Amino acid sequence: MPVEITVFGAVVPTLLPIFAVSVVFYLIADKLTSRWNLDRWVWHPALFRLALFVCVFSLLGLGVYG
């Protein structure tokens, strides 16, 4: 289990690339949910988007560290 990785000579925590990948997955999922108009089914759209990002980031983090 790597705790830190080297990117172009700089040591970065492993969660930083996971964060970047989760942002890409989140943007794709957000585009799909807005295209299918799922915002009308949730109580608070901004809270739903935040929870969606937290779920994506947690799943990718657990995939690496779990």
N, CA, C and O atoms as a Tripos MOL2 file, in Angstrom:
@<TRIPOS>MOLECULE
protein
  264   263    66     0     0
PROTEIN
NO_CHARGES

@<TRIPOS>ATOM
      1 N           0.8450   -1.1730    0.0000 N.3       1 MET1
      2 CA          0.0000    0.0000    0.0000 C.3       1 MET1
      3 C           0.8940    1.2410    0.0000 C.2       1 MET1
      4 O           1.5300    1.5400    1.0110 O.2       1 MET1
      5 N           0.9520    1.9600   -1.1090 N.am      2 PRO2
      6 CA          1.7950    3.1610   -1.1540 C.3       2 PRO2
      7 C           1.1350    4.3320   -0.4250 C.2       2 PRO2
      8 O          -0.0400    4.6310   -0.6360 O.2       2 PRO2
      9 N           1.9050    4.9760    0.4230 N.am      3 VAL3
     10 CA          1.3960    6.1400    1.1340 C.3       3 VAL3
     11 C           1.6960    7.4090    0.3510 C.2       3 VAL3
     12 O           0.9260    8.3680    0.3970 O.2       3 VAL3
     13 N           2.8090    7.4150   -0.3630 N.am      4 GLU4
     14 CA          3.1480    8.5480   -1.2010 C.3       4 GLU4
     15 C           3.8130    8.0470   -2.4750 C.2       4 GLU4
     16 O           4.4480    6.9920   -2.4940 O.2       4 GLU4
     17 N           3.6520    8.8210   -3.5280 N.am      5 ILE5
     18 CA          4.2370    8.4480   -4.8110 C.3       5 ILE5
     19 C           5.0570    9.6240   -5.3260 C.2       5 ILE5
     20 O           4.8910   10.7550   -4.8690 O.2       5 ILE5
     21 N           5.9260    9.3540   -6.2630 N.am      6 THR6
     22 CA          6.7630   10.3950   -6.8470 C.3       6 THR6
     23 C           6.2430   10.7320   -8.2400 C.2       6 THR6
     24 O           6.1100    9.8560   -9.0950 O.2       6 THR6
     25 N           5.9500   12.0080   -8.4580 N.am      7 VAL7
     26 CA          5.4730   12.4960   -9.7490 C.3       7 VAL7
     27 C           6.4260   13.5900  -10.1980 C.2       7 VAL7
     28 O           6.4560   14.6730   -9.6130 O.2       7 VAL7
     29 N           7.2060   13.3100  -11.2400 N.am      8 PHE8
     30 CA          8.1830   14.2490  -11.7860 C.3       8 PHE8
     31 C           9.1520   14.7510  -10.7180 C.2       8 PHE8
     32 O           9.5290   15.9220  -10.7210 O.2       8 PHE8
     33 N           9.5490   13.8800   -9.8200 N.am      9 GLY9
     34 CA         10.5130   14.2200   -8.7910 C.3       9 GLY9
     35 C           9.9180   14.8120   -7.5340 C.2       9 GLY9
     36 O          10.6440   15.0530   -6.5690 O.2       9 GLY9
     37 N           8.6200   15.0540   -7.5140 N.am     10 ALA10
     38 CA          7.9670   15.5950   -6.3250 C.3      10 ALA10
     39 C           7.1790   14.4740   -5.6440 C.2      10 ALA10
     40 O           6.4840   13.6970   -6.2990 O.2      10 ALA10
     41 N           7.3010   14.4100   -4.3340 N.am     11 VAL11
     42 CA          6.5920   13.3940   -3.5720 C.3      11 VAL11
     43 C           5.2060   13.9370   -3.2190 C.2      11 VAL11
     44 O           5.0860   14.9720   -2.5630 O.2      11 VAL11
     45 N           4.1630   13.2300   -3.6610 N.am     12 VAL12
     46 CA          2.7820   13.6390   -3.3960 C.3      12 VAL12
     47 C           2.0560   12.5010   -2.7020 C.2      12 VAL12
     48 O           2.3800   11.3330   -2.9200 O.2      12 VAL12
     49 N           1.0750   12.8300   -1.8670 N.am     13 PRO13
     50 CA          0.2850   11.7690   -1.2470 C.3      13 PRO13
     51 C          -0.5300   11.0240   -2.2980 C.2      13 PRO13
     52 O          -0.8830   11.5850   -3.3350 O.2      13 PRO13
     53 N          -0.8210    9.7750   -2.0230 N.am     14 THR14
     54 CA         -1.5470    8.9450   -2.9810 C.3      14 THR14
     55 C          -2.9640    9.4490   -3.2210 C.2      14 THR14
     56 O          -3.5270    9.2390   -4.2960 O.2      14 THR14
     57 N          -3.5380   10.1090   -2.2300 N.am     15 LEU15
     58 CA         -4.9080   10.5880   -2.3890 C.3      15 LEU15
     59 C          -5.0240   11.7430   -3.3820 C.2      15 LEU15
     60 O          -6.1260   12.0270   -3.8520 O.2      15 LEU15
     61 N          -3.9400   12.4040   -3.7100 N.am     16 LEU16
     62 CA         -4.0110   13.5060   -4.6740 C.3      16 LEU16
     63 C          -4.3610   13.0310   -6.0800 C.2      16 LEU16
     64 O          -5.2640   13.6090   -6.6850 O.2      16 LEU16
     65 N          -3.6990   12.0070   -6.6430 N.am     17 PRO17
     66 CA         -4.1530   11.5140   -7.9490 C.3      17 PRO17
     67 C          -5.5380   10.8770   -7.8890 C.2      17 PRO17
     68 O          -6.3010   10.9470   -8.8520 O.2      17 PRO17
     69 N          -5.8580   10.2580   -6.7580 N.am     18 ILE18
     70 CA         -7.2010    9.6910   -6.5980 C.3      18 ILE18
     71 C          -8.2330   10.8020   -6.6190 C.2      18 ILE18
     72 O          -9.3100   10.6370   -7.1920 O.2      18 ILE18
     73 N          -7.9140   11.9410   -5.9970 N.am     19 PHE19
     74 CA         -8.8080   13.0950   -6.0110 C.3      19 PHE19
     75 C          -9.0190   13.5990   -7.4310 C.2      19 PHE19
     76 O         -10.1440   13.9110   -7.8190 O.2      19 PHE19
     77 N          -7.9480   13.6800   -8.2060 N.am     20 ALA20
     78 CA         -8.0520   14.1600   -9.5890 C.3      20 ALA20
     79 C          -8.9020   13.2220  -10.4380 C.2      20 ALA20
     80 O          -9.7130   13.6800  -11.2430 O.2      20 ALA20
     81 N          -8.7240   11.9210  -10.2650 N.am     21 VAL21
     82 CA         -9.5240   10.9490  -11.0210 C.3      21 VAL21
     83 C         -10.9840   11.0030  -10.5850 C.2      21 VAL21
     84 O         -11.8870   10.8720  -11.4110 O.2      21 VAL21
     85 N         -11.2150   11.1970   -9.2890 N.am     22 SER22
     86 CA        -12.5950   11.2560   -8.8090 C.3      22 SER22
     87 C         -13.3030   12.5180   -9.3020 C.2      22 SER22
     88 O         -14.5190   12.5000   -9.4980 O.2      22 SER22
     89 N         -12.5720   13.6050   -9.5030 N.am     23 VAL23
     90 CA        -13.1810   14.8100  -10.0730 C.3      23 VAL23
     91 C         -13.6480   14.5320  -11.4960 C.2      23 VAL23
     92 O         -14.7260   14.9760  -11.8920 O.2      23 VAL23
     93 N         -12.8540   13.8080  -12.2610 N.am     24 VAL24
     94 CA        -13.2530   13.4700  -13.6380 C.3      24 VAL24
     95 C         -14.4890   12.5790  -13.6230 C.2      24 VAL24
     96 O         -15.4370   12.8230  -14.3700 O.2      24 VAL24
     97 N         -14.4900   11.5400  -12.7730 N.am     25 PHE25
     98 CA        -15.6590   10.6650  -12.6820 C.3      25 PHE25
     99 C         -16.8880   11.4220  -12.1910 C.2      25 PHE25
    100 O         -18.0030   11.1710  -12.6480 O.2      25 PHE25
    101 N         -16.6790   12.3510  -11.2570 N.am     26 TYR26
    102 CA        -17.7980   13.1510  -10.7500 C.3      26 TYR26
    103 C         -18.3800   14.0350  -11.8540 C.2      26 TYR26
    104 O         -19.6000   14.1450  -11.9770 O.2      26 TYR26
    105 N         -17.5320   14.6570  -12.6440 N.am     27 LEU27
    106 CA        -18.0370   15.5130  -13.7140 C.3      27 LEU27
    107 C         -18.8370   14.7240  -14.7440 C.2      27 LEU27
    108 O         -19.8360   15.2160  -15.2690 O.2      27 LEU27
    109 N         -18.4000   13.5100  -15.0300 N.am     28 ILE28
    110 CA        -19.1540   12.6570  -15.9500 C.3      28 ILE28
    111 C         -20.4990   12.2800  -15.3410 C.2      28 ILE28
    112 O         -21.5280   12.3450  -16.0130 O.2      28 ILE28
    113 N         -20.4920   11.8830  -14.0660 N.am     29 ALA29
    114 CA        -21.7420   11.5000  -13.3990 C.3      29 ALA29
    115 C         -22.6760   12.6970  -13.2620 C.2      29 ALA29
    116 O         -23.8910   12.5490  -13.4010 O.2      29 ALA29
    117 N         -22.1280   13.8780  -12.9910 N.am     30 ASP30
    118 CA        -22.9630   15.0710  -12.8730 C.3      30 ASP30
    119 C         -23.5800   15.4420  -14.2140 C.2      30 ASP30
    120 O         -24.7320   15.8720  -14.2770 O.2      30 ASP30
    121 N         -22.8150   15.2760  -15.2770 N.am     31 LYS31
    122 CA        -23.3530   15.5540  -16.6070 C.3      31 LYS31
    123 C         -24.5080   14.5980  -16.9340 C.2      31 LYS31
    124 O         -25.5210   15.0080  -17.5010 O.2      31 LYS31
    125 N         -24.3430   13.3180  -16.5690 N.am     32 LEU32
    126 CA        -25.4000   12.3380  -16.8300 C.3      32 LEU32
    127 C         -26.6470   12.6050  -15.9960 C.2      32 LEU32
    128 O         -27.7630   12.4910  -16.5020 O.2      32 LEU32
    129 N         -26.4700   12.9580  -14.7240 N.am     33 THR33
    130 CA        -27.6410   13.2230  -13.8860 C.3      33 THR33
    131 C         -28.3730   14.4830  -14.3150 C.2      33 THR33
    132 O         -29.5970   14.5540  -14.2050 O.2      33 THR33
    133 N         -27.6440   15.4780  -14.8030 N.am     34 SER34
    134 CA        -28.3250   16.6810  -15.2760 C.3      34 SER34
    135 C         -28.9850   16.4380  -16.6360 C.2      34 SER34
    136 O         -30.0200   17.0310  -16.9400 O.2      34 SER34
    137 N         -28.3870   15.5690  -17.4500 N.am     35 ARG35
    138 CA        -28.9900   15.2610  -18.7460 C.3      35 ARG35
    139 C         -30.3010   14.4860  -18.5610 C.2      35 ARG35
    140 O         -31.2700   14.7070  -19.2880 O.2      35 ARG35
    141 N         -30.3190   13.5800  -17.5840 N.am     36 TRP36
    142 CA        -31.5210   12.7950  -17.3210 C.3      36 TRP36
    143 C         -32.5040   13.5130  -16.4090 C.2      36 TRP36
    144 O         -33.5410   12.9570  -16.0470 O.2      36 TRP36
    145 N         -32.1750   14.7640  -16.0340 N.am     37 ASN37
    146 CA        -33.0450   15.6190  -15.2280 C.3      37 ASN37
    147 C         -33.3720   14.9910  -13.8720 C.2      37 ASN37
    148 O         -34.5190   15.0200  -13.4260 O.2      37 ASN37
    149 N         -32.3620   14.4270  -13.2280 N.am     38 LEU38
    150 CA        -32.5620   13.8380  -11.9060 C.3      38 LEU38
    151 C         -32.5520   14.8810  -10.7900 C.2      38 LEU38
    152 O         -32.8530   14.5530   -9.6430 O.2      38 LEU38
    153 N         -32.2140   16.1210  -11.1030 N.am     39 ASP39
    154 CA        -32.2030   17.1660  -10.0850 C.3      39 ASP39
    155 C         -33.6000   17.4730   -9.5570 C.2      39 ASP39
    156 O         -33.7480   17.9710   -8.4410 O.2      39 ASP39
    157 N         -34.5930   17.1870  -10.3310 N.am     40 ARG40
    158 CA        -35.9570   17.4720   -9.8600 C.3      40 ARG40
    159 C         -36.4350   16.4520   -8.8410 C.2      40 ARG40
    160 O         -37.4440   16.6810   -8.1750 O.2      40 ARG40
    161 N         -35.7360   15.3290   -8.7030 N.am     41 TRP41
    162 CA        -36.1320   14.3000   -7.7520 C.3      41 TRP41
    163 C         -35.4160   14.4110   -6.4070 C.2      41 TRP41
    164 O         -35.7720   13.7020   -5.4660 O.2      41 TRP41
    165 N         -34.4300   15.2730   -6.2990 N.am     42 VAL42
    166 CA        -33.6960   15.4100   -5.0450 C.3      42 VAL42
    167 C         -34.1390   16.6770   -4.3280 C.2      42 VAL42
    168 O         -34.5980   17.6370   -4.9470 O.2      42 VAL42
    169 N         -33.9900   16.6570   -3.0050 N.am     43 TRP43
    170 CA        -34.4510   17.7750   -2.2050 C.3      43 TRP43
    171 C         -33.5500   18.9930   -2.3560 C.2      43 TRP43
    172 O         -34.0330   20.1170   -2.4950 O.2      43 TRP43
    173 N         -32.2530   18.7700   -2.3290 N.am     44 HIS44
    174 CA        -31.2940   19.8680   -2.3980 C.3      44 HIS44
    175 C         -30.2130   19.4880   -3.4080 C.2      44 HIS44
    176 O         -29.3350   18.6880   -3.0850 O.2      44 HIS44
    177 N         -30.2540   20.0380   -4.6180 N.am     45 PRO45
    178 CA        -29.3230   19.6200   -5.6750 C.3      45 PRO45
    179 C         -27.8460   19.7970   -5.3190 C.2      45 PRO45
    180 O         -27.0280   18.9430   -5.6600 O.2      45 PRO45
    181 N         -27.4940   20.8860   -4.6420 N.am     46 ALA46
    182 CA        -26.0910   21.0990   -4.2890 C.3      46 ALA46
    183 C         -25.6140   20.0560   -3.2770 C.2      46 ALA46
    184 O         -24.4840   19.5760   -3.3580 O.2      46 ALA46
    185 N         -26.4700   19.7150   -2.3390 N.am     47 LEU47
    186 CA        -26.1190   18.6950   -1.3590 C.3      47 LEU47
    187 C         -26.0070   17.3230   -2.0190 C.2      47 LEU47
    188 O         -25.1580   16.5150   -1.6420 O.2      47 LEU47
    189 N         -26.8590   17.0650   -2.9960 N.am     48 PHE48
    190 CA        -26.7810   15.8230   -3.7480 C.3      48 PHE48
    191 C         -25.4730   15.7240   -4.5190 C.2      48 PHE48
    192 O         -24.8560   14.6600   -4.5600 O.2      48 PHE48
    193 N         -25.0490   16.8230   -5.1290 N.am     49 ARG49
    194 CA        -23.7800   16.8210   -5.8750 C.3      49 ARG49
    195 C         -22.5910   16.6150   -4.9550 C.2      49 ARG49
    196 O         -21.6520   15.8980   -5.3010 O.2      49 ARG49
    197 N         -22.6230   17.2400   -3.7850 N.am     50 LEU50
    198 CA        -21.5390   17.0410   -2.8220 C.3      50 LEU50
    199 C         -21.4950   15.5960   -2.3470 C.2      50 LEU50
    200 O         -20.4180   15.0070   -2.2550 O.2      50 LEU50
    201 N         -22.6480   15.0220   -2.0460 N.am     51 ALA51
    202 CA        -22.6930   13.6300   -1.6090 C.3      51 ALA51
    203 C         -22.2360   12.6880   -2.7160 C.2      51 ALA51
    204 O         -21.5950   11.6740   -2.4410 O.2      51 ALA51
    205 N         -22.5560   13.0110   -3.9490 N.am     52 LEU52
    206 CA        -22.1060   12.2010   -5.0770 C.3      52 LEU52
    207 C         -20.5850   12.2250   -5.1890 C.2      52 LEU52
    208 O         -19.9640   11.1870   -5.4190 O.2      52 LEU52
    209 N         -19.9820   13.4030   -5.0290 N.am     53 PHE53
    210 CA        -18.5300   13.4990   -5.0800 C.3      53 PHE53
    211 C         -17.8780   12.7480   -3.9200 C.2      53 PHE53
    212 O         -16.8740   12.0630   -4.1120 O.2      53 PHE53
    213 N         -18.4370   12.8720   -2.7330 N.am     54 VAL54
    214 CA        -17.8860   12.1650   -1.5720 C.3      54 VAL54
    215 C         -17.9610   10.6590   -1.7790 C.2      54 VAL54
    216 O         -17.0230    9.9430   -1.4270 O.2      54 VAL54
    217 N         -19.0460   10.1730   -2.3360 N.am     55 CYS55
    218 CA        -19.1770    8.7350   -2.5970 C.3      55 CYS55
    219 C         -18.1600    8.2630   -3.6350 C.2      55 CYS55
    220 O         -17.5470    7.2090   -3.4620 O.2      55 CYS55
    221 N         -17.9750    9.0160   -4.6930 N.am     56 VAL56
    222 CA        -17.0160    8.6370   -5.7270 C.3      56 VAL56
    223 C         -15.5940    8.6480   -5.1700 C.2      56 VAL56
    224 O         -14.8280    7.7160   -5.4150 O.2      56 VAL56
    225 N         -15.2380    9.6830   -4.4290 N.am     57 PHE57
    226 CA        -13.9030    9.7920   -3.8570 C.3      57 PHE57
    227 C         -13.6540    8.6840   -2.8260 C.2      57 PHE57
    228 O         -12.5600    8.1250   -2.7640 O.2      57 PHE57
    229 N         -14.6590    8.3780   -2.0320 N.am     58 SER58
    230 CA        -14.5070    7.3210   -1.0320 C.3      58 SER58
    231 C         -14.3550    5.9530   -1.6790 C.2      58 SER58
    232 O         -13.5440    5.1410   -1.2330 O.2      58 SER58
    233 N         -15.1230    5.6960   -2.7210 N.am     59 LEU59
    234 CA        -15.0100    4.4000   -3.3960 C.3      59 LEU59
    235 C         -13.6470    4.2140   -4.0510 C.2      59 LEU59
    236 O         -13.0670    3.1290   -3.9900 O.2      59 LEU59
    237 N         -13.1390    5.2640   -4.6740 N.am     60 LEU60
    238 CA        -11.8140    5.1500   -5.2900 C.3      60 LEU60
    239 C         -10.7170    5.0390   -4.2230 C.2      60 LEU60
    240 O          -9.7470    4.3030   -4.4090 O.2      60 LEU60
    241 N         -10.8620    5.7480   -3.1360 N.am     61 GLY61
    242 CA         -9.8960    5.6510   -2.0500 C.3      61 GLY61
    243 C          -9.9130    4.2860   -1.3910 C.2      61 GLY61
    244 O          -8.8600    3.7410   -1.0610 O.2      61 GLY61
    245 N         -11.0890    3.7350   -1.1990 N.am     62 LEU62
    246 CA        -11.1790    2.3870   -0.6370 C.3      62 LEU62
    247 C         -10.6660    1.3390   -1.6010 C.2      62 LEU62
    248 O         -10.1720    0.2920   -1.1830 O.2      62 LEU62
    249 N         -10.7790    1.6160   -2.8960 N.am     63 GLY63
    250 CA        -10.2340    0.6990   -3.8820 C.3      63 GLY63
    251 C          -8.7310    0.6110   -3.8160 C.2      63 GLY63
    252 O          -8.1620   -0.4390   -4.1160 O.2      63 GLY63
    253 N          -8.0720    1.6840   -3.4310 N.am     64 VAL64
    254 CA         -6.6200    1.6890   -3.3310 C.3      64 VAL64
    255 C          -6.1660    1.2150   -1.9580 C.2      64 VAL64
    256 O          -5.2600    0.3870   -1.8610 O.2      64 VAL64
    257 N          -6.7750    1.7210   -0.9050 N.am     65 TYR65
    258 CA         -6.3310    1.4130    0.4400 C.3      65 TYR65
    259 C          -7.0400    0.2360    1.0790 C.2      65 TYR65
    260 O          -6.6150   -0.2350    2.1330 O.2      65 TYR65
    261 N          -8.1110   -0.2520    0.4690 N.am     66 GLY66
    262 CA         -8.8990   -1.3090    1.0950 C.3      66 GLY66
    263 C          -8.4840   -2.7010    0.7730 C.2      66 GLY66
    264 O          -9.0940   -3.6550    1.2580 O.2      66 GLY66
@<TRIPOS>BOND
     1     1     2 1
     2     2     3 1
     3     3     4 2
     4     3     5 am
     5     5     6 1
     6     6     7 1
     7     7     8 2
     8     7     9 am
     9     9    10 1
    10    10    11 1
    11    11    12 2
    12    11    13 am
    13    13    14 1
    14    14    15 1
    15    15    16 2
    16    15    17 am
    17    17    18 1
    18    18    19 1
    19    19    20 2
    20    19    21 am
    21    21    22 1
    22    22    23 1
    23    23    24 2
    24    23    25 am
    25    25    26 1
    26    26    27 1
    27    27    28 2
    28    27    29 am
    29    29    30 1
    30    30    31 1
    31    31    32 2
    32    31    33 am
    33    33    34 1
    34    34    35 1
    35    35    36 2
    36    35    37 am
    37    37    38 1
    38    38    39 1
    39    39    40 2
    40    39    41 am
    41    41    42 1
    42    42    43 1
    43    43    44 2
    44    43    45 am
    45    45    46 1
    46    46    47 1
    47    47    48 2
    48    47    49 am
    49    49    50 1
    50    50    51 1
    51    51    52 2
    52    51    53 am
    53    53    54 1
    54    54    55 1
    55    55    56 2
    56    55    57 am
    57    57    58 1
    58    58    59 1
    59    59    60 2
    60    59    61 am
    61    61    62 1
    62    62    63 1
    63    63    64 2
    64    63    65 am
    65    65    66 1
    66    66    67 1
    67    67    68 2
    68    67    69 am
    69    69    70 1
    70    70    71 1
    71    71    72 2
    72    71    73 am
    73    73    74 1
    74    74    75 1
    75    75    76 2
    76    75    77 am
    77    77    78 1
    78    78    79 1
    79    79    80 2
    80    79    81 am
    81    81    82 1
    82    82    83 1
    83    83    84 2
    84    83    85 am
    85    85    86 1
    86    86    87 1
    87    87    88 2
    88    87    89 am
    89    89    90 1
    90    90    91 1
    91    91    92 2
    92    91    93 am
    93    93    94 1
    94    94    95 1
    95    95    96 2
    96    95    97 am
    97    97    98 1
    98    98    99 1
    99    99   100 2
   100    99   101 am
   101   101   102 1
   102   102   103 1
   103   103   104 2
   104   103   105 am
   105   105   106 1
   106   106   107 1
   107   107   108 2
   108   107   109 am
   109   109   110 1
   110   110   111 1
   111   111   112 2
   112   111   113 am
   113   113   114 1
   114   114   115 1
   115   115   116 2
   116   115   117 am
   117   117   118 1
   118   118   119 1
   119   119   120 2
   120   119   121 am
   121   121   122 1
   122   122   123 1
   123   123   124 2
   124   123   125 am
   125   125   126 1
   126   126   127 1
   127   127   128 2
   128   127   129 am
   129   129   130 1
   130   130   131 1
   131   131   132 2
   132   131   133 am
   133   133   134 1
   134   134   135 1
   135   135   136 2
   136   135   137 am
   137   137   138 1
   138   138   139 1
   139   139   140 2
   140   139   141 am
   141   141   142 1
   142   142   143 1
   143   143   144 2
   144   143   145 am
   145   145   146 1
   146   146   147 1
   147   147   148 2
   148   147   149 am
   149   149   150 1
   150   150   151 1
   151   151   152 2
   152   151   153 am
   153   153   154 1
   154   154   155 1
   155   155   156 2
   156   155   157 am
   157   157   158 1
   158   158   159 1
   159   159   160 2
   160   159   161 am
   161   161   162 1
   162   162   163 1
   163   163   164 2
   164   163   165 am
   165   165   166 1
   166   166   167 1
   167   167   168 2
   168   167   169 am
   169   169   170 1
   170   170   171 1
   171   171   172 2
   172   171   173 am
   173   173   174 1
   174   174   175 1
   175   175   176 2
   176   175   177 am
   177   177   178 1
   178   178   179 1
   179   179   180 2
   180   179   181 am
   181   181   182 1
   182   182   183 1
   183   183   184 2
   184   183   185 am
   185   185   186 1
   186   186   187 1
   187   187   188 2
   188   187   189 am
   189   189   190 1
   190   190   191 1
   191   191   192 2
   192   191   193 am
   193   193   194 1
   194   194   195 1
   195   195   196 2
   196   195   197 am
   197   197   198 1
   198   198   199 1
   199   199   200 2
   200   199   201 am
   201   201   202 1
   202   202   203 1
   203   203   204 2
   204   203   205 am
   205   205   206 1
   206   206   207 1
   207   207   208 2
   208   207   209 am
   209   209   210 1
   210   210   211 1
   211   211   212 2
   212   211   213 am
   213   213   214 1
   214   214   215 1
   215   215   216 2
   216   215   217 am
   217   217   218 1
   218   218   219 1
   219   219   220 2
   220   219   221 am
   221   221   222 1
   222   222   223 1
   223   223   224 2
   224   223   225 am
   225   225   226 1
   226   226   227 1
   227   227   228 2
   228   227   229 am
   229   229   230 1
   230   230   231 1
   231   231   232 2
   232   231   233 am
   233   233   234 1
   234   234   235 1
   235   235   236 2
   236   235   237 am
   237   237   238 1
   238   238   239 1
   239   239   240 2
   240   239   241 am
   241   241   242 1
   242   242   243 1
   243   243   244 2
   244   243   245 am
   245   245   246 1
   246   246   247 1
   247   247   248 2
   248   247   249 am
   249   249   250 1
   250   250   251 1
   251   251   252 2
   252   251   253 am
   253   253   254 1
   254   254   255 1
   255   255   256 2
   256   255   257 am
   257   257   258 1
   258   258   259 1
   259   259   260 2
   260   259   261 am
   261   261   262 1
   262   262   263 1
   263   263   264 2
@<TRIPOS>SUBSTRUCTURE
     1 MET1         2 RESIDUE 1 A MET
     2 PRO2         6 RESIDUE 1 A PRO
     3 VAL3        10 RESIDUE 1 A VAL
     4 GLU4        14 RESIDUE 1 A GLU
     5 ILE5        18 RESIDUE 1 A ILE
     6 THR6        22 RESIDUE 1 A THR
     7 VAL7        26 RESIDUE 1 A VAL
     8 PHE8        30 RESIDUE 1 A PHE
     9 GLY9        34 RESIDUE 1 A GLY
    10 ALA10       38 RESIDUE 1 A ALA
    11 VAL11       42 RESIDUE 1 A VAL
    12 VAL12       46 RESIDUE 1 A VAL
    13 PRO13       50 RESIDUE 1 A PRO
    14 THR14       54 RESIDUE 1 A THR
    15 LEU15       58 RESIDUE 1 A LEU
    16 LEU16       62 RESIDUE 1 A LEU
    17 PRO17       66 RESIDUE 1 A PRO
    18 ILE18       70 RESIDUE 1 A ILE
    19 PHE19       74 RESIDUE 1 A PHE
    20 ALA20       78 RESIDUE 1 A ALA
    21 VAL21       82 RESIDUE 1 A VAL
    22 SER22       86 RESIDUE 1 A SER
    23 VAL23       90 RESIDUE 1 A VAL
    24 VAL24       94 RESIDUE 1 A VAL
    25 PHE25       98 RESIDUE 1 A PHE
    26 TYR26      102 RESIDUE 1 A TYR
    27 LEU27      106 RESIDUE 1 A LEU
    28 ILE28      110 RESIDUE 1 A ILE
    29 ALA29      114 RESIDUE 1 A ALA
    30 ASP30      118 RESIDUE 1 A ASP
    31 LYS31      122 RESIDUE 1 A LYS
    32 LEU32      126 RESIDUE 1 A LEU
    33 THR33      130 RESIDUE 1 A THR
    34 SER34      134 RESIDUE 1 A SER
    35 ARG35      138 RESIDUE 1 A ARG
    36 TRP36      142 RESIDUE 1 A TRP
    37 ASN37      146 RESIDUE 1 A ASN
    38 LEU38      150 RESIDUE 1 A LEU
    39 ASP39      154 RESIDUE 1 A ASP
    40 ARG40      158 RESIDUE 1 A ARG
    41 TRP41      162 RESIDUE 1 A TRP
    42 VAL42      166 RESIDUE 1 A VAL
    43 TRP43      170 RESIDUE 1 A TRP
    44 HIS44      174 RESIDUE 1 A HIS
    45 PRO45      178 RESIDUE 1 A PRO
    46 ALA46      182 RESIDUE 1 A ALA
    47 LEU47      186 RESIDUE 1 A LEU
    48 PHE48      190 RESIDUE 1 A PHE
    49 ARG49      194 RESIDUE 1 A ARG
    50 LEU50      198 RESIDUE 1 A LEU
    51 ALA51      202 RESIDUE 1 A ALA
    52 LEU52      206 RESIDUE 1 A LEU
    53 PHE53      210 RESIDUE 1 A PHE
    54 VAL54      214 RESIDUE 1 A VAL
    55 CYS55      218 RESIDUE 1 A CYS
    56 VAL56      222 RESIDUE 1 A VAL
    57 PHE57      226 RESIDUE 1 A PHE
    58 SER58      230 RESIDUE 1 A SER
    59 LEU59      234 RESIDUE 1 A LEU
    60 LEU60      238 RESIDUE 1 A LEU
    61 GLY61      242 RESIDUE 1 A GLY
    62 LEU62      246 RESIDUE 1 A LEU
    63 GLY63      250 RESIDUE 1 A GLY
    64 VAL64      254 RESIDUE 1 A VAL
    65 TYR65      258 RESIDUE 1 A TYR
    66 GLY66      262 RESIDUE 1 A GLY
